[in-house]
Amino acid sequence: MQEKPKASEERASAAAAVRAPAKLRAFPRLTAVPPTISEPAPRVEVVRQAAFGAAVVPRPVGGWSKRAFDVCASASALVVLAPLLAATAVAVKMDSPGDSIFRQERGGLGGKTFRIWKFRTMSVMENRGVVQAIHHDARITRLGAFLRRSSWDELPQLFNVLMGDMSIIGPRPHAVEHDIHFHKVDASYPERFTARPGVTGLAQVNGCRGPTETEEKIRARTKYDVEYVRNWTWWREVEIIAATVAVLFWKKDPGAL
């Protein structure tokens, strides 16, 4: 009478032995495997670092006082100019198809790229393979011609200043492809990246506005930009602001498009 329970126990033990390996196979031991593919860095930044060997700049030209001025000036200007900005955005939208704001990757502090904001003045929205605007450029819209001559297209860059990508005054930022080309023309070009790019700058108030289609113009603009970062003072900031106002309202700049 005891043989049947014993046989049942043996069958249960055998079944458990058979199930055990299956249980192990269902839940294998997991081991940490380092990822083989890392997240790629932004392509534009890799190109720039390879071209210039740019490093992070711990203290930009002007330091904290210049940054404090930028925040106060840009915030105040955005409040005062808010109606003009809104009206211009609507006018750009009505003038031609496309977004009111044009965004493009430009070279910034330490060689890092950022997205610059401008009112759209062209019928194209290029971010790669950028071709500089020229006089009587067919891509420039009707309203865009006025915005470029008056520099109103630059007003959205006040947001870039407030966010810390730009400064009120500094070397004007260029498209990435142009930065690489300009560096080949003038070896001192990377010195510009020790300052935040500006809405206006020393080069612009000295006649270096508009396209830089010749090596002579590239060297002239770079000369003023490098002089600015090497000899920065608050007095020079005041002079550039005063000269910018004069250029916008009283002096005719033949280089402006």
GROMACS elastic network, one bead per residue, 0.5 to 0.9 nm:
[ bonds ]
;  ai    aj funct       b0    kb
    1     4     6  0.64620   500
    1     5     6  0.80470   500
    2     5     6  0.57175   500
    2     6     6  0.64043   500
    2     7     6  0.87908   500
    3     6     6  0.50448   500
    3     7     6  0.60477   500
    3     8     6  0.85502   500
    4     7     6  0.50435   500
    4     8     6  0.61131   500
    4     9     6  0.85955   500
    5     9     6  0.61613   500
    5    10     6  0.86573   500
    6     9     6  0.50854   500
    6    10     6  0.62969   500
    6    11     6  0.87091   500
    7    10     6  0.50699   500
    7    11     6  0.62175   500
    7    12     6  0.86234   500
    8    11     6  0.51225   500
    8    12     6  0.61862   500
    8    13     6  0.86513   500
    9    12     6  0.50661   500
    9    13     6  0.61748   500
    9    14     6  0.86211   500
   10    13     6  0.51159   500
   10    14     6  0.61817   500
   10    15     6  0.85998   500
   11    14     6  0.51199   500
   11    15     6  0.61548   500
   11    16     6  0.86296   500
   12    15     6  0.50818   500
   12    16     6  0.61852   500
   12    17     6  0.86386   500
   13    16     6  0.50816   500
   13    17     6  0.62104   500
   13    18     6  0.86761   500
   14    17     6  0.50391   500
   14    18     6  0.62584   500
   14    19     6  0.86692   500
   15    18     6  0.50618   500
   15    19     6  0.61621   500
   15    20     6  0.86617   500
   16    19     6  0.50169   500
   16    20     6  0.60654   500
   17    20     6  0.53237   500
   17    21     6  0.73772   500
   18    21     6  0.64215   500
   18    22     6  0.72437   500
   19    22     6  0.51946   500
   19    23     6  0.62632   500
   19    24     6  0.88690   500
   20    23     6  0.50840   500
   20    24     6  0.64055   500
   20    25     6  0.86776   500
   21    24     6  0.50271   500
   21    25     6  0.60962   500
   21    26     6  0.85652   500
   22    25     6  0.50034   500
   22    26     6  0.61410   500
   22    27     6  0.88665   500
   23    26     6  0.51121   500
   23    27     6  0.65992   500
   23    28     6  0.88753   500
   24    27     6  0.53614   500
   24    28     6  0.60592   500
   24    29     6  0.85878   500
   25    28     6  0.56342   500
   27    30     6  0.85688   500
   33    36     6  0.86373   500
   35    38     6  0.68065   500
   37    40     6  0.84530   500
   40    43     6  0.79181   500
   41    44     6  0.85548   500
   41    45     6  0.73085   500
   41    46     6  0.68351   500
   42    45     6  0.55765   500
   42    46     6  0.65622   500
   42    47     6  0.89760   500
   43    46     6  0.52476   500
   43    47     6  0.63646   500
   43    48     6  0.87765   500
   44    47     6  0.51722   500
   44    48     6  0.62698   500
   44    49     6  0.87272   500
   44   105     6  0.80615   500
   44   112     6  0.87126   500
   44   113     6  0.71100   500
   44   176     6  0.72981   500
   45    48     6  0.50453   500
   45    49     6  0.60999   500
   45    50     6  0.84624   500
   45   107     6  0.88601   500
   45   111     6  0.77806   500
   45   112     6  0.60646   500
   45   113     6  0.61545   500
   46    49     6  0.52324   500
   46    50     6  0.60843   500
   46    51     6  0.84967   500
   47    50     6  0.52254   500
   47    51     6  0.61309   500
   47    52     6  0.86952   500
   47   176     6  0.84720   500
   47   180     6  0.87436   500
   48    51     6  0.50239   500
   48    52     6  0.60222   500
   48    53     6  0.75445   500
   48    54     6  0.74087   500
   48   107     6  0.81729   500
   48   111     6  0.65970   500
   48   112     6  0.75638   500
   48   113     6  0.82526   500
   48   176     6  0.73379   500
   48   179     6  0.83273   500
   48   180     6  0.74269   500
   49    52     6  0.53268   500
   49    54     6  0.52252   500
   49    55     6  0.78455   500
   49   111     6  0.70216   500
   49   112     6  0.81606   500
   50    53     6  0.56090   500
   50    54     6  0.80230   500
   51    54     6  0.81095   500
   51   180     6  0.65747   500
   51   183     6  0.83406   500
   52    55     6  0.88381   500
   52   111     6  0.76913   500
   52   180     6  0.80678   500
   52   183     6  0.79225   500
   52   190     6  0.65938   500
   53   111     6  0.84745   500
   54    57     6  0.87355   500
   54   110     6  0.59315   500
   54   111     6  0.53319   500
   54   112     6  0.79891   500
   54   190     6  0.77899   500
   54   193     6  0.81909   500
   55   110     6  0.56787   500
   55   111     6  0.71081   500
   55   112     6  0.87109   500
   56   109     6  0.78519   500
   56   111     6  0.76661   500
   56   112     6  0.80814   500
   57    60     6  0.62499   500
   57   109     6  0.71477   500
   57   110     6  0.51980   500
   57   111     6  0.89181   500
   57   193     6  0.84287   500
   57   194     6  0.65033   500
   57   195     6  0.87319   500
   58   110     6  0.87463   500
   59    62     6  0.81843   500
   59    63     6  0.59541   500
   59    64     6  0.84912   500
   59   194     6  0.82742   500
   59   195     6  0.88792   500
   60    63     6  0.56148   500
   60    64     6  0.86046   500
   60   109     6  0.74798   500
   60   110     6  0.84968   500
   60   193     6  0.87684   500
   60   194     6  0.57057   500
   60   195     6  0.52214   500
   60   196     6  0.68785   500
   61    66     6  0.80051   500
   61   194     6  0.63161   500
   61   196     6  0.75028   500
   61   229     6  0.64886   500
   61   230     6  0.87044   500
   61   232     6  0.71095   500
   62    65     6  0.64805   500
   62    67     6  0.74496   500
   62   195     6  0.80456   500
   62   232     6  0.71013   500
   62   233     6  0.76480   500
   62   234     6  0.81641   500
   63    66     6  0.57495   500
   63    67     6  0.65734   500
   63    68     6  0.89152   500
   64    68     6  0.60373   500
   64    69     6  0.86015   500
   65    68     6  0.50650   500
   65    69     6  0.62799   500
   65    70     6  0.86591   500
   66    69     6  0.51106   500
   66    70     6  0.62124   500
   66    71     6  0.87997   500
   66   167     6  0.81563   500
   66   234     6  0.84822   500
   67    71     6  0.62993   500
   67    72     6  0.87241   500
   67   164     6  0.79523   500
   67   167     6  0.74165   500
   68    71     6  0.52708   500
   68    72     6  0.63214   500
   68    73     6  0.85440   500
   69    72     6  0.52574   500
   69    73     6  0.58983   500
   69    74     6  0.83526   500
   69   168     6  0.85670   500
   70    73     6  0.52009   500
   70    74     6  0.58475   500
   70    75     6  0.82643   500
   70   161     6  0.64814   500
   70   162     6  0.69544   500
   70   164     6  0.84729   500
   70   166     6  0.86053   500
   70   167     6  0.59026   500
   70   168     6  0.59215   500
   70   169     6  0.86494   500
   71    74     6  0.54114   500
   71    75     6  0.59556   500
   71    76     6  0.84072   500
   71   161     6  0.70469   500
   71   162     6  0.53346   500
   71   163     6  0.83698   500
   71   164     6  0.82119   500
   71   167     6  0.87500   500
   72    75     6  0.53867   500
   72    76     6  0.60745   500
   72    77     6  0.85151   500
   72   162     6  0.84210   500
   73    76     6  0.52863   500
   73    77     6  0.60426   500
   73    78     6  0.85802   500
   73   158     6  0.87653   500
   73   162     6  0.87181   500
   73   168     6  0.79252   500
   74    77     6  0.50811   500
   74    78     6  0.60449   500
   74    79     6  0.86465   500
   74   157     6  0.89993   500
   74   158     6  0.53037   500
   74   159     6  0.72560   500
   74   160     6  0.89714   500
   74   161     6  0.63921   500
   74   162     6  0.58370   500
   74   167     6  0.89118   500
   74   168     6  0.76275   500
   75    78     6  0.52295   500
   75    79     6  0.64147   500
   75    80     6  0.88252   500
   75   158     6  0.77810   500
   75   159     6  0.82836   500
   75   161     6  0.89086   500
   75   162     6  0.66425   500
   76    79     6  0.52824   500
   76    80     6  0.63146   500
   76    81     6  0.85420   500
   77    80     6  0.51248   500
   77    81     6  0.57739   500
   77    82     6  0.80966   500
   77   158     6  0.76485   500
   78    81     6  0.51696   500
   78    82     6  0.55617   500
   78    85     6  0.83323   500
   78   155     6  0.87780   500
   78   156     6  0.87416   500
   78   158     6  0.68786   500
   78   159     6  0.78792   500
   79    82     6  0.53593   500
   79    83     6  0.85555   500
   80    83     6  0.76624   500
   80    84     6  0.85777   500
   81    84     6  0.52535   500
   81    85     6  0.60860   500
   81    86     6  0.86495   500
   81   155     6  0.88292   500
   82    85     6  0.50961   500
   82    86     6  0.61748   500
   82    87     6  0.86092   500
   83    86     6  0.51973   500
   83    87     6  0.61202   500
   83    88     6  0.85503   500
   84    87     6  0.51241   500
   84    88     6  0.60090   500
   84    89     6  0.85050   500
   85    88     6  0.52034   500
   85    89     6  0.61507   500
   85    90     6  0.87428   500
   85   155     6  0.75345   500
   85   156     6  0.76320   500
   86    89     6  0.51631   500
   86    90     6  0.63787   500
   86    91     6  0.87088   500
   87    90     6  0.52448   500
   87    91     6  0.62083   500
   87    92     6  0.87353   500
   88    92     6  0.61231   500
   88    93     6  0.85681   500
   88   100     6  0.83734   500
   88   119     6  0.80277   500
   88   152     6  0.86685   500
   88   153     6  0.89424   500
   89    92     6  0.52635   500
   89    93     6  0.63063   500
   89    94     6  0.87571   500
   89    99     6  0.87409   500
   89   100     6  0.52530   500
   89   101     6  0.74217   500
   89   119     6  0.71174   500
   89   120     6  0.88379   500
   90    93     6  0.51376   500
   90    94     6  0.62495   500
   90    95     6  0.86167   500
   90   100     6  0.72698   500
   91    94     6  0.51149   500
   91    95     6  0.59735   500
   91    96     6  0.88815   500
   91   100     6  0.83086   500
   91   143     6  0.79781   500
   92    95     6  0.51098   500
   92    96     6  0.65889   500
   92    97     6  0.85630   500
   92    98     6  0.85161   500
   92    99     6  0.79885   500
   92   100     6  0.54641   500
   92   101     6  0.86337   500
   92   119     6  0.74797   500
   92   120     6  0.69786   500
   92   121     6  0.78186   500
   92   143     6  0.68808   500
   92   144     6  0.78326   500
   93    96     6  0.59776   500
   93    97     6  0.64877   500
   93    98     6  0.65759   500
   93    99     6  0.63736   500
   93   100     6  0.53243   500
   93   120     6  0.88887   500
   94    97     6  0.73819   500
   95   141     6  0.77598   500
   95   142     6  0.73787   500
   95   143     6  0.66306   500
   95   144     6  0.88941   500
   96    99     6  0.89443   500
   96   122     6  0.88598   500
   96   123     6  0.73649   500
   96   141     6  0.71908   500
   96   142     6  0.85053   500
   96   143     6  0.86640   500
   97   100     6  0.89563   500
   97   123     6  0.76183   500
   98   101     6  0.87495   500
   98   120     6  0.82913   500
   98   123     6  0.76308   500
   98   124     6  0.85243   500
   98   125     6  0.86151   500
   99   102     6  0.69991   500
   99   119     6  0.87546   500
   99   120     6  0.71713   500
  100   118     6  0.85080   500
  100   119     6  0.58212   500
  100   120     6  0.55750   500
  100   121     6  0.87564   500
  101   117     6  0.64511   500
  101   118     6  0.56397   500
  101   120     6  0.53490   500
  101   156     6  0.80295   500
  102   116     6  0.79621   500
  102   117     6  0.58121   500
  102   118     6  0.51400   500
  102   119     6  0.57034   500
  102   121     6  0.82105   500
  102   125     6  0.66998   500
  103   115     6  0.58318   500
  103   116     6  0.54404   500
  103   118     6  0.65985   500
  103   119     6  0.87454   500
  103   120     6  0.85722   500
  103   125     6  0.79515   500
  103   126     6  0.89309   500
  103   127     6  0.79169   500
  104   114     6  0.79568   500
  104   115     6  0.51922   500
  104   116     6  0.54320   500
  104   117     6  0.71227   500
  104   118     6  0.86720   500
  104   125     6  0.82780   500
  104   126     6  0.75364   500
  104   127     6  0.53880   500
  104   128     6  0.87219   500
  104   175     6  0.75414   500
  105   113     6  0.60368   500
  105   114     6  0.53808   500
  105   116     6  0.62695   500
  105   127     6  0.66633   500
  105   128     6  0.87310   500
  105   174     6  0.85732   500
  105   175     6  0.64202   500
  105   176     6  0.69926   500
  106   112     6  0.83925   500
  106   113     6  0.53356   500
  106   114     6  0.56010   500
  106   115     6  0.62623   500
  106   116     6  0.64607   500
  106   173     6  0.58490   500
  106   174     6  0.54823   500
  106   176     6  0.57566   500
  106   179     6  0.86680   500
  107   110     6  0.84642   500
  107   111     6  0.57115   500
  107   112     6  0.59116   500
  107   114     6  0.66142   500
  107   115     6  0.89308   500
  107   173     6  0.57589   500
  107   174     6  0.62222   500
  107   175     6  0.67644   500
  107   176     6  0.62029   500
  107   179     6  0.73590   500
  107   193     6  0.78048   500
  107   197     6  0.79749   500
  108   111     6  0.53865   500
  108   112     6  0.51998   500
  108   113     6  0.53377   500
  108   114     6  0.63842   500
  108   165     6  0.68422   500
  108   166     6  0.74020   500
  108   173     6  0.67401   500
  108   174     6  0.89099   500
  108   192     6  0.89449   500
  108   193     6  0.63008   500
  108   194     6  0.88575   500
  108   195     6  0.79914   500
  108   196     6  0.60453   500
  108   197     6  0.58881   500
  109   112     6  0.59635   500
  109   113     6  0.79832   500
  109   165     6  0.75258   500
  109   166     6  0.81217   500
  109   192     6  0.83514   500
  109   194     6  0.60327   500
  109   195     6  0.57190   500
  109   197     6  0.68918   500
  110   113     6  0.88464   500
  110   190     6  0.88705   500
  110   192     6  0.88150   500
  110   193     6  0.50397   500
  110   194     6  0.59178   500
  110   195     6  0.77605   500
  110   196     6  0.82882   500
  111   190     6  0.78680   500
  111   192     6  0.89485   500
  111   193     6  0.56468   500
  111   194     6  0.83776   500
  112   193     6  0.86160   500
  113   165     6  0.89352   500
  113   176     6  0.81145   500
  114   160     6  0.89059   500
  114   165     6  0.66927   500
  115   160     6  0.81771   500
  115   165     6  0.83953   500
  116   156     6  0.85785   500
  116   157     6  0.66546   500
  116   160     6  0.66658   500
  116   165     6  0.83534   500
  116   166     6  0.87125   500
  116   173     6  0.85944   500
  117   120     6  0.89597   500
  117   153     6  0.89491   500
  117   154     6  0.76264   500
  117   155     6  0.84368   500
  117   156     6  0.55195   500
  117   157     6  0.53363   500
  117   158     6  0.86333   500
  117   159     6  0.77413   500
  117   160     6  0.70099   500
  118   121     6  0.83977   500
  118   152     6  0.87731   500
  118   153     6  0.54007   500
  118   154     6  0.52968   500
  118   155     6  0.68860   500
  118   156     6  0.53284   500
  118   157     6  0.63492   500
  119   144     6  0.83253   500
  119   147     6  0.80536   500
  119   152     6  0.77987   500
  119   154     6  0.68340   500
  119   155     6  0.76670   500
  119   156     6  0.67691   500
  120   123     6  0.79804   500
  120   124     6  0.86500   500
  120   125     6  0.80300   500
  120   141     6  0.88008   500
  120   144     6  0.69971   500
  120   147     6  0.89568   500
  120   153     6  0.71112   500
  121   124     6  0.86690   500
  121   139     6  0.83234   500
  121   140     6  0.57180   500
  121   141     6  0.58000   500
  121   142     6  0.82570   500
  121   143     6  0.69942   500
  121   145     6  0.69240   500
  121   146     6  0.87963   500
  121   147     6  0.70047   500
  121   148     6  0.72058   500
  121   153     6  0.72432   500
  122   125     6  0.73396   500
  122   138     6  0.85698   500
  122   139     6  0.51147   500
  122   141     6  0.52912   500
  122   142     6  0.89158   500
  122   144     6  0.63783   500
  122   145     6  0.87279   500
  123   138     6  0.87613   500
  123   139     6  0.53544   500
  123   140     6  0.63767   500
  123   141     6  0.63281   500
  124   139     6  0.68442   500
  124   140     6  0.86640   500
  126   129     6  0.71961   500
  126   130     6  0.60141   500
  126   131     6  0.84783   500
  127   130     6  0.63870   500
  127   175     6  0.80909   500
  128   131     6  0.89599   500
  128   175     6  0.84168   500
  128   176     6  0.82594   500
  128   177     6  0.77034   500
  129   177     6  0.70630   500
  130   175     6  0.71360   500
  130   176     6  0.86704   500
  130   177     6  0.71137   500
  130   178     6  0.80910   500
  132   178     6  0.88288   500
  132   210     6  0.89926   500
  132   211     6  0.62343   500
  132   212     6  0.79619   500
  132   213     6  0.79076   500
  133   136     6  0.86894   500
  133   137     6  0.62416   500
  133   139     6  0.81522   500
  133   140     6  0.81407   500
  133   210     6  0.79733   500
  133   211     6  0.63608   500
  133   257     6  0.80094   500
  134   137     6  0.52759   500
  134   138     6  0.89869   500
  134   210     6  0.79148   500
  134   211     6  0.63230   500
  134   213     6  0.87070   500
  134   257     6  0.72866   500
  135   138     6  0.89772   500
  135   210     6  0.89186   500
  135   211     6  0.86579   500
  135   256     6  0.88266   500
  135   257     6  0.61158   500
  136   139     6  0.87127   500
  136   140     6  0.78807   500
  136   257     6  0.82788   500
  137   140     6  0.57526   500
  138   141     6  0.77714   500
  140   143     6  0.82523   500
  140   144     6  0.57368   500
  140   145     6  0.61742   500
  141   145     6  0.62678   500
  142   145     6  0.56762   500
  142   146     6  0.73496   500
  143   146     6  0.54468   500
  143   147     6  0.63392   500
  143   148     6  0.87831   500
  144   148     6  0.60433   500
  144   149     6  0.85734   500
  144   153     6  0.78539   500
  145   148     6  0.53579   500
  145   149     6  0.63286   500
  145   150     6  0.87020   500
  145   257     6  0.69895   500
  146   149     6  0.52402   500
  146   150     6  0.61104   500
  146   151     6  0.82658   500
  146   152     6  0.82303   500
  146   153     6  0.89280   500
  146   257     6  0.86498   500
  147   150     6  0.53014   500
  147   151     6  0.56847   500
  147   153     6  0.51378   500
  147   154     6  0.84606   500
  148   152     6  0.65692   500
  148   153     6  0.58961   500
  148   154     6  0.81998   500
  148   256     6  0.72722   500
  148   257     6  0.57743   500
  149   152     6  0.79537   500
  149   153     6  0.88814   500
  149   248     6  0.89267   500
  149   253     6  0.86716   500
  149   256     6  0.57335   500
  149   257     6  0.53517   500
  150   153     6  0.78332   500
  150   248     6  0.66761   500
  150   249     6  0.86966   500
  150   256     6  0.85593   500
  150   257     6  0.89869   500
  151   154     6  0.56488   500
  151   155     6  0.76120   500
  151   248     6  0.76952   500
  151   256     6  0.86161   500
  152   155     6  0.55199   500
  152   156     6  0.85783   500
  153   156     6  0.72063   500
  153   157     6  0.87408   500
  154   157     6  0.56753   500
  154   158     6  0.80752   500
  154   199     6  0.70235   500
  155   158     6  0.59149   500
  155   159     6  0.84157   500
  155   199     6  0.83328   500
  156   159     6  0.58299   500
  156   160     6  0.74756   500
  157   161     6  0.63123   500
  157   162     6  0.86158   500
  157   166     6  0.77414   500
  157   168     6  0.89153   500
  157   198     6  0.89237   500
  157   199     6  0.67411   500
  158   162     6  0.62094   500
  158   163     6  0.86294   500
  158   166     6  0.82775   500
  158   167     6  0.84978   500
  158   168     6  0.77694   500
  158   199     6  0.78458   500
  159   162     6  0.50289   500
  159   163     6  0.61652   500
  159   164     6  0.86507   500
  159   165     6  0.88622   500
  159   166     6  0.87753   500
  160   163     6  0.51409   500
  160   164     6  0.62828   500
  160   165     6  0.52961   500
  160   166     6  0.55052   500
  160   167     6  0.79803   500
  161   164     6  0.51728   500
  161   165     6  0.58047   500
  161   167     6  0.50882   500
  161   168     6  0.66095   500
  161   198     6  0.81555   500
  161   199     6  0.82346   500
  162   165     6  0.77385   500
  162   166     6  0.77812   500
  162   167     6  0.82593   500
  163   166     6  0.77018   500
  164   167     6  0.72450   500
  164   196     6  0.82763   500
  165   196     6  0.68181   500
  165   197     6  0.75959   500
  166   169     6  0.83429   500
  166   170     6  0.80584   500
  166   173     6  0.88747   500
  166   195     6  0.88632   500
  166   196     6  0.51434   500
  166   198     6  0.55555   500
  166   199     6  0.73488   500
  167   170     6  0.62817   500
  167   195     6  0.84851   500
  167   196     6  0.56295   500
  167   197     6  0.59060   500
  167   199     6  0.65873   500
  167   200     6  0.86174   500
  168   196     6  0.89482   500
  168   197     6  0.81793   500
  168   198     6  0.50982   500
  168   199     6  0.51388   500
  168   200     6  0.64614   500
  168   201     6  0.83053   500
  168   241     6  0.88885   500
  169   172     6  0.85126   500
  169   196     6  0.82481   500
  169   197     6  0.72523   500
  169   199     6  0.58503   500
  169   200     6  0.50966   500
  169   201     6  0.51587   500
  169   202     6  0.80216   500
  169   237     6  0.70839   500
  169   240     6  0.76638   500
  169   241     6  0.78460   500
  170   173     6  0.87581   500
  170   192     6  0.85734   500
  170   195     6  0.65458   500
  170   196     6  0.61640   500
  170   199     6  0.69959   500
  170   200     6  0.62949   500
  170   202     6  0.72952   500
  170   225     6  0.76281   500
  170   228     6  0.76363   500
  170   229     6  0.81030   500
  171   192     6  0.64302   500
  171   193     6  0.83416   500
  171   195     6  0.73982   500
  171   196     6  0.74200   500
  171   198     6  0.53768   500
  171   199     6  0.81515   500
  171   200     6  0.73125   500
  171   201     6  0.54502   500
  171   202     6  0.73450   500
  171   203     6  0.74292   500
  171   204     6  0.87265   500
  171   221     6  0.89633   500
  171   222     6  0.86472   500
  171   224     6  0.84794   500
  171   225     6  0.54005   500
  171   226     6  0.84340   500
  171   228     6  0.79417   500
  171   229     6  0.84583   500
  172   197     6  0.53352   500
  172   198     6  0.52854   500
  172   199     6  0.65695   500
  172   200     6  0.65833   500
  172   201     6  0.65155   500
  172   203     6  0.82964   500
  172   204     6  0.81701   500
  172   225     6  0.83473   500
  173   179     6  0.86111   500
  173   196     6  0.88626   500
  173   197     6  0.54655   500
  173   198     6  0.72221   500
  173   199     6  0.86415   500
  174   177     6  0.82218   500
  174   178     6  0.61897   500
  174   179     6  0.61219   500
  175   178     6  0.53041   500
  175   179     6  0.63227   500
  175   180     6  0.89360   500
  176   179     6  0.50680   500
  176   180     6  0.64417   500
  176   181     6  0.87745   500
  177   180     6  0.53553   500
  177   181     6  0.64175   500
  177   182     6  0.87278   500
  178   181     6  0.50352   500
  178   182     6  0.59366   500
  178   183     6  0.84632   500
  179   182     6  0.51275   500
  179   183     6  0.61198   500
  179   184     6  0.87558   500
  179   189     6  0.82491   500
  179   190     6  0.86737   500
  180   183     6  0.52915   500
  180   184     6  0.66359   500
  181   184     6  0.52561   500
  181   185     6  0.66070   500
  181   186     6  0.89747   500
  182   185     6  0.50199   500
  182   186     6  0.61690   500
  182   187     6  0.84259   500
  182   189     6  0.68902   500
  182   215     6  0.82027   500
  182   218     6  0.65264   500
  182   219     6  0.82471   500
  182   222     6  0.85079   500
  183   186     6  0.51711   500
  183   187     6  0.55970   500
  183   188     6  0.73422   500
  183   189     6  0.52689   500
  183   190     6  0.68535   500
  184   187     6  0.64822   500
  184   189     6  0.85727   500
  185   189     6  0.84181   500
  185   215     6  0.65893   500
  185   218     6  0.74400   500
  185   219     6  0.73648   500
  186   189     6  0.56233   500
  186   190     6  0.89023   500
  186   215     6  0.86719   500
  186   218     6  0.77544   500
  186   219     6  0.62451   500
  186   222     6  0.75019   500
  187   190     6  0.73425   500
  187   191     6  0.89960   500
  188   191     6  0.58622   500
  188   192     6  0.81243   500
  188   222     6  0.76023   500
  188   223     6  0.83593   500
  188   226     6  0.73229   500
  189   192     6  0.60144   500
  189   193     6  0.82856   500
  189   219     6  0.86741   500
  189   222     6  0.60263   500
  189   223     6  0.84374   500
  189   225     6  0.83369   500
  189   226     6  0.73343   500
  190   193     6  0.56845   500
  190   194     6  0.80252   500
  190   226     6  0.87611   500
  191   194     6  0.58476   500
  191   195     6  0.83153   500
  191   225     6  0.82803   500
  191   226     6  0.61095   500
  191   229     6  0.74704   500
  191   230     6  0.85635   500
  192   195     6  0.61575   500
  192   196     6  0.84003   500
  192   197     6  0.81388   500
  192   222     6  0.78671   500
  192   225     6  0.60538   500
  192   226     6  0.58071   500
  192   228     6  0.85153   500
  192   229     6  0.66813   500
  193   196     6  0.68744   500
  193   197     6  0.76858   500
  193   229     6  0.88056   500
  194   229     6  0.69614   500
  195   198     6  0.85494   500
  195   229     6  0.65017   500
  197   200     6  0.85393   500
  197   201     6  0.85355   500
  198   201     6  0.61176   500
  200   203     6  0.83096   500
  200   204     6  0.64242   500
  200   205     6  0.78620   500
  200   240     6  0.80065   500
  200   241     6  0.81259   500
  200   244     6  0.72020   500
  201   204     6  0.53561   500
  201   205     6  0.66196   500
  201   206     6  0.88658   500
  201   224     6  0.86586   500
  201   225     6  0.76802   500
  201   228     6  0.83057   500
  201   237     6  0.89075   500
  201   240     6  0.66927   500
  201   241     6  0.85284   500
  201   244     6  0.82436   500
  202   205     6  0.55100   500
  202   206     6  0.64322   500
  202   208     6  0.87346   500
  202   221     6  0.88452   500
  202   224     6  0.60334   500
  202   225     6  0.66178   500
  202   227     6  0.85533   500
  202   228     6  0.66008   500
  202   236     6  0.87930   500
  202   237     6  0.88859   500
  202   240     6  0.62012   500
  203   206     6  0.51875   500
  203   207     6  0.66909   500
  203   208     6  0.52036   500
  203   209     6  0.74395   500
  203   220     6  0.80653   500
  203   221     6  0.55124   500
  203   222     6  0.78987   500
  203   223     6  0.81125   500
  203   224     6  0.50372   500
  203   225     6  0.62006   500
  203   228     6  0.86728   500
  204   207     6  0.55901   500
  204   209     6  0.51886   500
  204   210     6  0.88216   500
  204   221     6  0.81338   500
  204   224     6  0.88356   500
  204   244     6  0.79915   500
  205   208     6  0.71767   500
  205   209     6  0.80756   500
  205   240     6  0.68689   500
  205   241     6  0.89915   500
  205   243     6  0.59580   500
  205   244     6  0.59030   500
  205   246     6  0.88217   500
  205   247     6  0.68728   500
  206   209     6  0.83039   500
  206   221     6  0.89723   500
  206   224     6  0.82796   500
  206   243     6  0.87381   500
  207   210     6  0.89225   500
  207   221     6  0.89401   500
  207   253     6  0.68506   500
  207   254     6  0.80982   500
  207   255     6  0.68323   500
  207   256     6  0.88550   500
  208   211     6  0.86748   500
  208   212     6  0.84247   500
  208   217     6  0.74437   500
  208   220     6  0.73574   500
  208   221     6  0.57989   500
  208   224     6  0.87965   500
  208   255     6  0.69933   500
  208   256     6  0.88195   500
  209   212     6  0.82057   500
  209   221     6  0.84953   500
  209   253     6  0.79207   500
  209   254     6  0.85080   500
  209   255     6  0.52316   500
  209   256     6  0.56297   500
  209   257     6  0.84708   500
  210   254     6  0.86810   500
  210   255     6  0.50084   500
  210   257     6  0.60311   500
  211   214     6  0.87113   500
  211   217     6  0.84266   500
  211   255     6  0.76425   500
  211   256     6  0.83289   500
  211   257     6  0.83049   500
  212   215     6  0.75177   500
  212   216     6  0.83165   500
  212   217     6  0.53455   500
  212   218     6  0.56726   500
  212   221     6  0.84278   500
  213   216     6  0.86114   500
  213   217     6  0.70629   500
  213   218     6  0.77059   500
  214   217     6  0.53971   500
  214   218     6  0.64740   500
  214   219     6  0.88762   500
  215   219     6  0.61623   500
  215   220     6  0.85293   500
  216   219     6  0.52950   500
  216   220     6  0.61892   500
  216   221     6  0.87456   500
  217   220     6  0.50298   500
  217   221     6  0.61779   500
  217   222     6  0.84782   500
  218   221     6  0.53692   500
  218   222     6  0.60915   500
  218   223     6  0.85372   500
  219   222     6  0.50368   500
  219   223     6  0.59554   500
  219   224     6  0.87847   500
  220   223     6  0.51547   500
  220   224     6  0.66669   500
  220   225     6  0.88762   500
  221   224     6  0.54027   500
  221   225     6  0.63250   500
  221   226     6  0.87370   500
  222   226     6  0.60211   500
  222   227     6  0.83952   500
  223   226     6  0.53609   500
  223   227     6  0.61146   500
  223   228     6  0.86398   500
  224   227     6  0.50461   500
  224   228     6  0.61557   500
  224   229     6  0.89013   500
  225   228     6  0.51151   500
  225   229     6  0.65451   500
  225   230     6  0.87295   500
  226   229     6  0.53303   500
  226   230     6  0.61059   500
  226   231     6  0.85255   500
  227   230     6  0.52059   500
  227   231     6  0.59745   500
  227   232     6  0.80799   500
  228   231     6  0.54555   500
  228   232     6  0.55428   500
  228   233     6  0.87493   500
  228   236     6  0.84867   500
  229   232     6  0.55123   500
  231   236     6  0.87041   500
  232   235     6  0.85363   500
  232   236     6  0.67879   500
  232   237     6  0.78858   500
  233   236     6  0.52954   500
  233   237     6  0.65836   500
  234   238     6  0.64454   500
  234   239     6  0.87507   500
  235   238     6  0.51898   500
  235   239     6  0.63710   500
  235   240     6  0.88112   500
  236   240     6  0.61749   500
  236   241     6  0.86262   500
  237   240     6  0.52108   500
  237   241     6  0.62748   500
  237   242     6  0.87039   500
  238   241     6  0.52081   500
  238   242     6  0.62437   500
  238   243     6  0.85937   500
  239   242     6  0.51960   500
  239   243     6  0.60776   500
  239   244     6  0.85370   500
  240   243     6  0.50024   500
  240   244     6  0.59646   500
  240   245     6  0.86320   500
  241   244     6  0.50817   500
  241   245     6  0.63863   500
  241   246     6  0.87498   500
  242   245     6  0.52940   500
  242   246     6  0.63859   500
  242   247     6  0.88158   500
  243   246     6  0.50016   500
  243   247     6  0.61669   500
  243   248     6  0.86501   500
  244   247     6  0.50982   500
  244   248     6  0.61756   500
  244   249     6  0.86723   500
  245   248     6  0.52185   500
  245   249     6  0.61808   500
  245   250     6  0.79901   500
  246   249     6  0.54658   500
  246   250     6  0.52579   500
  246   251     6  0.60364   500
  247   250     6  0.58066   500
  247   252     6  0.66639   500
  247   253     6  0.69417   500
  248   251     6  0.67121   500
  248   252     6  0.78896   500
  248   253     6  0.85442   500
  249   252     6  0.83098   500
  252   255     6  0.89854   500
  252   256     6  0.86428   500
  253   256     6  0.56673   500
  253   257     6  0.89928   500
  254   257     6  0.79885   500
